[in-house]
Amino acid sequence: MVLQAKPVNPTRRSPRSGAPAPRTRRRGDARRAAGSSRRPAPPPNPEPAPLPSARPSSAETSAPLQDRGVRVLLVFTAAVLIMVAAATLVGAVGQWWVLAPVMLVDFILTFIVLVLFVELLGEGA
């Protein structure tokens, strides 16, 4: 391997601060530095093999995955739409007595949504 000396530019001083001006690099310097790396890239770490007991059975892998939150989302959306319709009914009728059945429907729908949330959380255990 033959090394060739490269001339060094003298340090230039910035006209305002008197501090040395930053050294600029040429495009070829970056390519040479990247290409002349002496250390090879480290080999990728192999992933550990899964434990035999952690593998799912063939019946579990063939069954489609069930999205457990779709039912909660649909019931929640339906409950919100029913409550909006009931509030619109209260506004259209203009009577205070209509508010009692609307609130009863609201409490029932809220209870149903909460039961579905608890059921969904219980499935993960």
DSSP file (Angstrom, degrees, kcal/mol; ACC not computed):
  #  RESIDUE AA STRUCTURE BP1 BP2  ACC     N-H-->O    O-->H-N    N-H-->O    O-->H-N    TCO  KAPPA ALPHA  PHI   PSI    X-CA   Y-CA   Z-CA
    1    1 A M              0   0    0      0, 0.0     2,-0.5     0, 0.0     0, 0.0   0.000 360.0 360.0 360.0 131.4    0.0    0.0    0.0
    2    2 A V        -     0   0    0      2,-0.0     2,-0.4     0, 0.0     0, 0.0  -0.905 360.0-155.1-109.3 128.1    1.4    3.3   -1.0
    3    3 A L        -     0   0    0     -2,-0.5     2,-0.5     0, 0.0     0, 0.0  -0.851   6.6-159.0-101.3 135.7    0.5    6.5    0.9
    4    4 A Q        -     0   0    0     -2,-0.4     2,-0.2     0, 0.0    -2,-0.0  -0.950  19.3-121.2-116.7 133.3    0.7    9.8   -0.8
    5    5 A A        -     0   0    0     -2,-0.5     0, 0.0     1,-0.0     0, 0.0  -0.458  22.4-150.4 -72.2 141.1    1.1   13.1    1.1
    6    6 A K        -     0   0    0     -2,-0.2     2,-0.1     0, 0.0    -1,-0.0  -0.941  21.4-113.8-113.2 132.2   -1.7   15.6    0.5
    7    7 A P        -     0   0    0      0, 0.0     2,-0.5     0, 0.0     0, 0.0  -0.408  28.8-137.6 -67.1 141.0   -0.9   19.3    0.8
    8    8 A V        -     0   0    0     -2,-0.1     3,-0.1     3,-0.0     0, 0.0  -0.855  11.0-129.2-102.9 129.7   -2.6   21.0    3.7
    9    9 A N        -     0   0    0     -2,-0.5     3,-0.1     1,-0.1     2,-0.0  -0.538  32.3-108.6 -72.0 139.8   -4.2   24.4    3.3
   10   10 A P        -     0   0    0      0, 0.0     2,-0.2     0, 0.0    -1,-0.1  -0.376  43.2 -92.1 -66.4 150.8   -3.1   26.9    5.9
   11   11 A T        -     0   0    0     -3,-0.1     2,-0.4     1,-0.1    12,-0.0  -0.448  41.8-145.8 -66.6 128.3   -5.8   27.8    8.5
   12   12 A R        -     0   0    0      9,-0.2     9,-3.2    -2,-0.2     2,-0.4  -0.761   7.8-134.3 -96.3 143.3   -7.7   30.9    7.4
   13   13 A R  B     -A   20   0A   0     -2,-0.4     6,-0.1     7,-0.3     0, 0.0  -0.781  21.1-115.3 -97.2 138.6   -9.0   33.3    9.9
   14   14 A S     >  -     0   0    0      5,-3.0     4,-1.6    -2,-0.4     5,-0.0  -0.531  22.9-132.4 -69.0 135.8  -12.5   34.7    9.6
   15   15 A P  T  4 S+     0   0    0      0, 0.0    -1,-0.1     0, 0.0    -2,-0.0   0.802  99.0  39.7 -64.3 -28.3  -12.4   38.4    8.9
   16   16 A R  T  4 S+     0   0    0      3,-0.1    -2,-0.0     1,-0.1    -3,-0.0   0.926 126.6  24.1 -88.9 -47.4  -14.9   39.3   11.7
   17   17 A S  T  4 S-     0   0    0      2,-0.2    -1,-0.1     1,-0.0    -4,-0.0   0.677  86.9-131.2 -98.4 -18.0  -14.2   37.1   14.6
   18   18 A G     <  +     0   0    0     -4,-1.6     3,-0.1     1,-0.3    -1,-0.0   0.410  66.4 128.1  80.7  -4.5  -10.5   36.2   14.2
   19   19 A A  S    S-     0   0    0      1,-0.1    -5,-3.0    -6,-0.1    -1,-0.3  -0.490  73.3 -86.7 -81.4 155.5  -11.4   32.5   14.8
   20   20 A P  B     -A   13   0A   0      0, 0.0    -7,-0.3     0, 0.0    -1,-0.1  -0.358  46.5-115.2 -62.0 139.2  -10.3   29.9   12.2
   21   21 A A        -     0   0    0     -9,-3.2    -9,-0.2     1,-0.1     2,-0.0  -0.458  38.0 -96.5 -72.1 146.5  -12.8   29.5    9.4
   22   22 A P        -     0   0    0      0, 0.0     2,-0.3     0, 0.0    -1,-0.1  -0.371  39.8-115.1 -65.3 143.5  -14.5   26.1    9.2
   23   23 A R        -     0   0    0     -3,-0.1     2,-0.3    -2,-0.0   -12,-0.0  -0.627  27.2-143.7 -81.8 133.8  -12.8   23.6    6.8
   24   24 A T        -     0   0    0     -2,-0.3     2,-0.3     0, 0.0    -1,-0.0  -0.728   9.3-140.3 -98.1 148.3  -15.0   22.6    3.8
   25   25 A R        -     0   0    0     -2,-0.3     2,-0.2     2,-0.0     3,-0.0  -0.777   9.1-132.3-106.3 151.1  -14.9   19.2    2.4
   26   26 A R    >>  -     0   0    0     -2,-0.3     4,-1.2     1,-0.1     3,-0.5  -0.613  26.4-111.9 -94.3 161.7  -15.0   18.2   -1.2
   27   27 A R  H 3> S+     0   0    0      1,-0.2     4,-1.6    -2,-0.2     3,-0.2   0.877 116.5  56.4 -61.3 -38.6  -17.4   15.5   -2.6
   28   28 A G  H 3> S+     0   0    0      1,-0.2     4,-2.6     2,-0.2    -1,-0.2   0.818  99.3  61.0 -65.0 -31.0  -14.5   13.2   -3.4
   29   29 A D  H <> S+     0   0    0     -3,-0.5     4,-2.4     1,-0.2    -1,-0.2   0.915 104.8  47.5 -63.0 -42.5  -13.3   13.3    0.3
   30   30 A A  H  X S+     0   0    0     -4,-1.2     4,-2.2    -3,-0.2    -1,-0.2   0.899 112.8  48.9 -66.9 -40.0  -16.6   11.9    1.5
   31   31 A R  H  X S+     0   0    0     -4,-1.6     4,-2.4     2,-0.2    -2,-0.2   0.920 112.8  47.3 -65.8 -42.6  -16.5    9.1   -1.1
   32   32 A R  H  X S+     0   0    0     -4,-2.6     4,-1.8     1,-0.2    -2,-0.2   0.896 112.2  50.0 -65.7 -38.7  -13.0    8.2   -0.3
   33   33 A A  H  < S+     0   0    0     -4,-2.4    -1,-0.2    -5,-0.2    -2,-0.2   0.892 114.0  44.8 -67.4 -38.2  -13.6    8.2    3.4
   34   34 A A  H >< S+     0   0    0     -4,-2.2     3,-0.7     1,-0.2    -2,-0.2   0.875 116.6  45.8 -72.5 -36.4  -16.7    5.9    3.0
   35   35 A G  H 3< S+     0   0    0     -4,-2.4    -2,-0.2     1,-0.2    -1,-0.2   0.744 108.9  54.7 -78.7 -23.5  -14.9    3.6    0.6
   36   36 A S  T 3<  +     0   0    0     -4,-1.8    -1,-0.2    -5,-0.2     2,-0.2   0.080  70.0 143.1-101.6  25.0  -11.7    3.3    2.6
   37   37 A S    <   -     0   0    0     -3,-0.7    -3,-0.1     1,-0.2    -4,-0.0  -0.478  37.4-158.7 -64.5 128.9  -13.3    2.1    5.8
   38   38 A R  S    S+     0   0    0     -2,-0.2    -1,-0.2     2,-0.1    -3,-0.0   0.753  70.4  75.4 -83.9 -24.9  -10.9   -0.4    7.4
   39   39 A R  S    S-     0   0    0      1,-0.0     2,-0.1     3,-0.0    -2,-0.0  -0.758  79.7-133.0 -91.2 129.4  -13.5   -2.1    9.6
   40   40 A P        -     0   0    0      0, 0.0    -2,-0.1     0, 0.0    -1,-0.0  -0.413  36.8 -89.1 -73.1 157.2  -16.0   -4.4    7.9
   41   41 A A        -     0   0    0      1,-0.1     0, 0.0    -2,-0.1     0, 0.0  -0.393  49.4-105.5 -64.1 140.5  -19.7   -4.0    8.8
   42   42 A P        -     0   0    0      0, 0.0    -1,-0.1     0, 0.0     3,-0.1  -0.388  39.8-102.8 -67.4 146.4  -20.7   -6.1   11.8
   43   43 A P        -     0   0    0      0, 0.0     2,-0.0     0, 0.0     0, 0.0  -0.383  43.6 -97.9 -67.8 147.6  -22.7   -9.2   11.0
   44   44 A P        -     0   0    0      0, 0.0    -3,-0.0     0, 0.0     0, 0.0  -0.365  39.8-108.6 -66.1 144.8  -26.5   -8.9   11.7
   45   45 A N        -     0   0    0     -3,-0.1     2,-0.2     1,-0.1     0, 0.0  -0.593  32.8-126.3 -73.5 125.6  -27.6  -10.4   14.9
   46   46 A P        -     0   0    0      0, 0.0    -1,-0.1     0, 0.0     3,-0.1  -0.503  24.9-115.2 -72.3 142.6  -29.6  -13.5   14.3
   47   47 A E        -     0   0    0     -2,-0.2     2,-0.1     1,-0.1     0, 0.0  -0.539  34.3-106.3 -76.2 140.8  -33.0  -13.5   15.9
   48   48 A P        -     0   0    0      0, 0.0    -1,-0.1     0, 0.0     3,-0.1  -0.382  37.2-107.2 -67.4 145.4  -33.4  -16.2   18.6
   49   49 A A        -     0   0    0      1,-0.1     2,-0.0    -2,-0.1     0, 0.0  -0.465  39.2-105.3 -70.9 141.5  -35.6  -19.1   17.7
   50   50 A P        -     0   0    0      0, 0.0    -1,-0.1     0, 0.0     5,-0.1  -0.335  39.4-100.2 -67.1 150.2  -39.0  -19.1   19.3
   51   51 A L    >>  -     0   0    0      1,-0.1     3,-1.1    -3,-0.1     4,-0.6  -0.394  27.2-121.9 -67.3 146.0  -39.6  -21.6   22.1
   52   52 A P  G >4 S+     0   0    0      0, 0.0     3,-0.9     0, 0.0    -1,-0.1   0.860 113.1  52.9 -59.9 -34.4  -41.4  -24.8   21.1
   53   53 A S  G 34 S+     0   0    0      1,-0.2    -2,-0.0     3,-0.0     0, 0.0   0.712 102.2  60.7 -73.7 -18.2  -44.2  -24.1   23.7
   54   54 A A  G <4 S+     0   0    0     -3,-1.1    -1,-0.2     2,-0.1    -3,-0.0   0.588  80.7 103.2 -84.9 -10.0  -44.7  -20.6   22.3
   55   55 A R  S << S-     0   0    0     -3,-0.9     2,-0.1    -4,-0.6     0, 0.0  -0.525  74.8-122.6 -74.7 135.8  -45.7  -21.8   18.8
   56   56 A P        -     0   0    0      0, 0.0    -1,-0.1     0, 0.0    -2,-0.1  -0.437  30.2-107.0 -73.4 153.2  -49.4  -21.7   18.0
   57   57 A S     >  -     0   0    0      1,-0.1     4,-1.8    -2,-0.1     3,-0.2  -0.249  30.0-105.7 -73.3 167.7  -51.0  -24.9   17.0
   58   58 A S  H  > S+     0   0    0      1,-0.2     4,-1.5     2,-0.2     5,-0.1   0.810 120.7  56.6 -66.6 -28.7  -52.1  -25.5   13.5
   59   59 A A  H  > S+     0   0    0      1,-0.2     4,-1.1     2,-0.2    -1,-0.2   0.873 107.4  48.6 -69.7 -35.7  -55.8  -25.0   14.4
   60   60 A E  H  4 S+     0   0    0     -3,-0.2    -2,-0.2     1,-0.2    -1,-0.2   0.874 112.3  47.6 -72.1 -36.2  -55.0  -21.5   15.8
   61   61 A T  H  < S+     0   0    0     -4,-1.8    -1,-0.2     1,-0.2    -2,-0.2   0.794 110.4  51.5 -76.5 -26.9  -53.0  -20.4   12.8
   62   62 A S  H  < S+     0   0    0     -4,-1.5    -1,-0.2    -5,-0.2    -2,-0.2   0.766  92.1  87.0 -81.8 -24.2  -55.6  -21.6   10.2
   63   63 A A  S  < S-     0   0    0     -4,-1.1     2,-0.1    -5,-0.1     3,-0.1  -0.532  88.2-110.9 -75.3 139.2  -58.5  -19.8   11.9
   64   64 A P        -     0   0    0      0, 0.0     2,-0.3     0, 0.0    -1,-0.1  -0.389  37.2-101.6 -67.6 147.9  -59.0  -16.1   10.8
   65   65 A L        -     0   0    0     -4,-0.1     2,-0.5    -2,-0.1    -4,-0.0  -0.518  33.7-137.3 -71.5 133.0  -58.2  -13.5   13.4
   66   66 A Q        -     0   0    0     -2,-0.3     2,-0.9    -3,-0.1     3,-0.1  -0.800   6.5-137.9 -95.0 128.4  -61.3  -12.1   15.0
   67   67 A D    >   -     0   0    0     -2,-0.5     3,-0.8     1,-0.2     4,-0.4  -0.761  18.0-170.1 -86.6 108.4  -61.4   -8.4   15.6
   68   68 A R  T 3> S+     0   0    0     -2,-0.9     4,-0.5     1,-0.2     3,-0.3   0.697  76.6  59.1 -75.8 -19.1  -62.9   -8.1   19.0
   69   69 A G  H 3> S+     0   0    0      1,-0.2     4,-2.3     2,-0.2    -1,-0.2   0.565  82.1  81.2 -89.4  -7.2  -63.5   -4.3   19.0
   70   70 A V  H <> S+     0   0    0     -3,-0.8     4,-2.6     1,-0.2     5,-0.2   0.915  92.0  50.2 -65.6 -42.1  -65.8   -4.2   15.9
   71   71 A R  H  > S+     0   0    0     -4,-0.4     4,-2.6    -3,-0.3     5,-0.2   0.917 111.3  48.6 -62.9 -42.8  -68.8   -5.1   18.0
   72   72 A V  H  X S+     0   0    0     -4,-0.5     4,-2.6     1,-0.2    -1,-0.2   0.918 112.0  49.9 -62.8 -42.7  -68.1   -2.5   20.6
   73   73 A L  H  X S+     0   0    0     -4,-2.3     4,-2.5     2,-0.2    -2,-0.2   0.916 112.1  47.1 -62.8 -43.3  -67.5    0.2   17.9
   74   74 A L  H  X S+     0   0    0     -4,-2.6     4,-2.5     2,-0.2    -2,-0.2   0.923 114.2  46.1 -66.0 -43.9  -70.8   -0.7   16.1
   75   75 A V  H  X S+     0   0    0     -4,-2.6     4,-2.5     2,-0.2    -2,-0.2   0.910 113.5  50.0 -65.8 -40.6  -72.8   -0.7   19.4
   76   76 A F  H  X S+     0   0    0     -4,-2.6     4,-2.4    -5,-0.2    -2,-0.2   0.927 111.9  47.7 -62.8 -44.5  -71.2    2.6   20.5
   77   77 A T  H  X S+     0   0    0     -4,-2.5     4,-2.2     1,-0.2    -2,-0.2   0.912 113.0  48.2 -63.4 -42.7  -72.0    4.2   17.1
   78   78 A A  H  X S+     0   0    0     -4,-2.5     4,-2.4     2,-0.2    -1,-0.2   0.900 110.9  51.5 -63.9 -40.3  -75.6    3.0   17.2
   79   79 A A  H  X S+     0   0    0     -4,-2.5     4,-2.4     2,-0.2    -2,-0.2   0.910 109.8  49.0 -63.7 -42.0  -76.0    4.3   20.8
   80   80 A V  H  X S+     0   0    0     -4,-2.4     4,-2.2     1,-0.2    -1,-0.2   0.921 111.7  49.0 -63.7 -42.9  -74.7    7.7   19.8
   81   81 A L  H  X S+     0   0    0     -4,-2.2     4,-2.2     1,-0.2    -2,-0.2   0.892 111.0  49.9 -64.8 -38.9  -77.0    7.9   16.8
   82   82 A I  H  X S+     0   0    0     -4,-2.4     4,-2.4     2,-0.2    -1,-0.2   0.907 111.1  49.3 -65.5 -40.9  -80.0    6.8   19.0
   83   83 A M  H  X S+     0   0    0     -4,-2.4     4,-2.4     2,-0.2    -2,-0.2   0.876 110.1  50.7 -67.3 -36.2  -79.2    9.5   21.6
   84   84 A V  H  X S+     0   0    0     -4,-2.2     4,-2.1     2,-0.2    -1,-0.2   0.914 111.1  48.8 -65.7 -41.1  -78.9   12.2   18.9
   85   85 A A  H  X S+     0   0    0     -4,-2.2     4,-2.0     2,-0.2    -2,-0.2   0.900 111.6  49.5 -64.0 -39.7  -82.3   11.2   17.5
   86   86 A A  H  X S+     0   0    0     -4,-2.4     4,-2.1     2,-0.2    -2,-0.2   0.898 110.3  49.7 -67.6 -38.9  -83.8   11.3   21.0
   87   87 A A  H  X S+     0   0    0     -4,-2.4     4,-2.0     1,-0.2    -1,-0.2   0.878 110.0  51.4 -66.1 -36.1  -82.3   14.7   21.7
   88   88 A T  H  X S+     0   0    0     -4,-2.1     4,-2.2     2,-0.2    -1,-0.2   0.883 107.9  52.9 -65.2 -38.0  -83.7   15.9   18.4
   89   89 A L  H  X S+     0   0    0     -4,-2.0     4,-2.6     2,-0.2     5,-0.3   0.900 107.0  51.8 -63.3 -41.5  -87.1   14.5   19.4
   90   90 A V  H  X S+     0   0    0     -4,-2.1     4,-2.3     1,-0.2     5,-0.3   0.919 111.9  46.7 -61.4 -42.4  -86.9   16.5   22.7
   91   91 A G  H  < S+     0   0    0     -4,-2.0    -2,-0.2     1,-0.2    -1,-0.2   0.865 113.3  48.5 -67.3 -35.1  -86.2   19.7   20.7
   92   92 A A  H  < S+     0   0    0     -4,-2.2    -2,-0.2     1,-0.2    -1,-0.2   0.886 114.7  43.5 -72.6 -39.0  -89.0   19.0   18.2
   93   93 A V  H  < S-     0   0    0     -4,-2.6    -2,-0.2    -5,-0.2    -3,-0.2   0.915  86.6-155.8 -74.6 -42.6  -91.6   18.3   20.9
   94   94 A G     <  +     0   0    0     -4,-2.3     2,-0.4    -5,-0.3    -3,-0.1   0.682  49.6 121.9  76.8  16.5  -90.7   21.1   23.1
   95   95 A Q    >   -     0   0    0     -5,-0.3     3,-0.7     1,-0.1     4,-0.3  -0.892  61.1-141.0-113.8 144.0  -92.1   19.5   26.2
   96   96 A W  G >  S+     0   0    0     -2,-0.4     3,-1.3     1,-0.2     4,-0.5   0.765  96.1  69.1 -74.3 -24.9  -90.2   18.6   29.4
   97   97 A W  G >  S+     0   0    0      1,-0.3     3,-0.8     2,-0.2    -1,-0.2   0.764  89.4  64.3 -66.8 -23.1  -91.9   15.3   30.0
   98   98 A V  G <> S+     0   0    0     -3,-0.7     4,-1.6     1,-0.2    -1,-0.3   0.733  88.4  70.8 -70.1 -22.0  -90.2   13.8   26.9
   99   99 A L  H <> S+     0   0    0     -3,-1.3     4,-2.4    -4,-0.3    -1,-0.2   0.827  88.7  61.7 -65.9 -31.4  -86.8   14.3   28.6
  100  100 A A  H <> S+     0   0    0     -3,-0.8     4,-2.0    -4,-0.5    -1,-0.2   0.952 107.4  40.5 -64.4 -51.5  -87.6   11.4   31.1
  101  101 A P  H  > S+     0   0    0      0, 0.0     4,-2.3     0, 0.0    -1,-0.2   0.862 114.4  54.9 -65.9 -31.5  -87.9    8.6   28.5
  102  102 A V  H  X S+     0   0    0     -4,-1.6     4,-2.2     2,-0.2    -2,-0.2   0.918 108.9  47.0 -65.5 -42.1  -84.9   10.1   26.6
  103  103 A M  H  X S+     0   0    0     -4,-2.4     4,-2.6     2,-0.2    -1,-0.2   0.864 109.6  54.4 -67.6 -34.9  -82.7    9.9   29.7
  104  104 A L  H  X S+     0   0    0     -4,-2.0     4,-2.2     2,-0.2    -2,-0.2   0.928 110.0  46.3 -62.6 -44.6  -83.9    6.4   30.4
  105  105 A V  H  X S+     0   0    0     -4,-2.3     4,-2.4     1,-0.2    -2,-0.2   0.890 111.3  53.5 -62.5 -39.9  -82.8    5.4   26.9
  106  106 A D  H  X S+     0   0    0     -4,-2.2     4,-2.3     1,-0.2    -2,-0.2   0.928 109.8  46.4 -61.5 -46.8  -79.5    7.2   27.4
  107  107 A F  H  X S+     0   0    0     -4,-2.6     4,-2.3     2,-0.2    -1,-0.2   0.891 112.4  50.6 -65.1 -39.6  -78.8    5.3   30.7
  108  108 A I  H  X S+     0   0    0     -4,-2.2     4,-2.1     2,-0.2    -2,-0.2   0.932 112.5  46.0 -64.0 -45.6  -79.7    2.0   29.1
  109  109 A L  H  X S+     0   0    0     -4,-2.4     4,-2.3     2,-0.2    -2,-0.2   0.885 111.8  51.8 -65.9 -38.6  -77.4    2.5   26.1
  110  110 A T  H  X S+     0   0    0     -4,-2.3     4,-2.3    -5,-0.2    -1,-0.2   0.910 109.7  50.1 -63.0 -41.8  -74.6    3.7   28.3
  111  111 A F  H  X S+     0   0    0     -4,-2.3     4,-2.3     2,-0.2    -2,-0.2   0.905 109.8  50.7 -62.9 -42.0  -74.9    0.6   30.5
  112  112 A I  H  X S+     0   0    0     -4,-2.1     4,-2.1     2,-0.2    -2,-0.2   0.920 111.0  48.1 -63.3 -44.1  -74.8   -1.6   27.4
  113  113 A V  H  X S+     0   0    0     -4,-2.3     4,-2.1     1,-0.2    -1,-0.2   0.912 111.7  49.9 -64.2 -42.2  -71.6    0.1   26.1
  114  114 A L  H  X S+     0   0    0     -4,-2.3     4,-2.4     1,-0.2    -1,-0.2   0.893 108.9  52.3 -64.0 -39.2  -69.9   -0.2   29.5
  115  115 A V  H  X S+     0   0    0     -4,-2.3     4,-2.4     1,-0.2    -1,-0.2   0.905 109.1  50.1 -62.7 -40.9  -70.8   -3.9   29.7
  116  116 A L  H  X S+     0   0    0     -4,-2.1     4,-2.4     2,-0.2    -2,-0.2   0.889 109.6  50.8 -65.8 -38.3  -69.3   -4.5   26.2
  117  117 A F  H  X S+     0   0    0     -4,-2.1     4,-2.4     2,-0.2    -2,-0.2   0.931 111.4  47.5 -62.8 -45.1  -66.1   -2.6   27.3
  118  118 A V  H  X S+     0   0    0     -4,-2.4     4,-2.0     1,-0.2    -2,-0.2   0.906 112.2  50.0 -63.7 -40.6  -65.8   -4.8   30.4
  119  119 A E  H  X S+     0   0    0     -4,-2.4     4,-1.2     2,-0.2    -1,-0.2   0.903 110.5  50.1 -62.5 -42.0  -66.4   -7.9   28.4
  120  120 A L  H  X S+     0   0    0     -4,-2.4     4,-0.6     1,-0.2     3,-0.3   0.894 111.5  47.8 -65.0 -40.8  -63.7   -6.9   25.9
  121  121 A L  H >< S+     0   0    0     -4,-2.4     3,-0.6     1,-0.2     4,-0.3   0.845 108.5  55.6 -68.9 -32.7  -61.2   -6.2   28.7
  122  122 A G  H >< S+     0   0    0     -4,-2.0     3,-0.8     1,-0.2    -1,-0.2   0.756  97.1  63.9 -71.3 -24.6  -62.0   -9.6   30.3
  123  123 A E  H 3< S+     0   0    0     -4,-1.2    -1,-0.2    -3,-0.3    -2,-0.2   0.770  94.1  61.6 -70.1 -25.7  -61.2  -11.5   27.0
  124  124 A G  T <<        0   0    0     -4,-0.6    -1,-0.2    -3,-0.6    -2,-0.2   0.686 360.0 360.0 -75.4 -16.7  -57.6  -10.4   27.2
  125  125 A A    <         0   0    0     -3,-0.8    -1,-0.2    -4,-0.3    -2,-0.1   0.481 360.0 360.0 -80.6 360.0  -56.9  -12.2   30.5
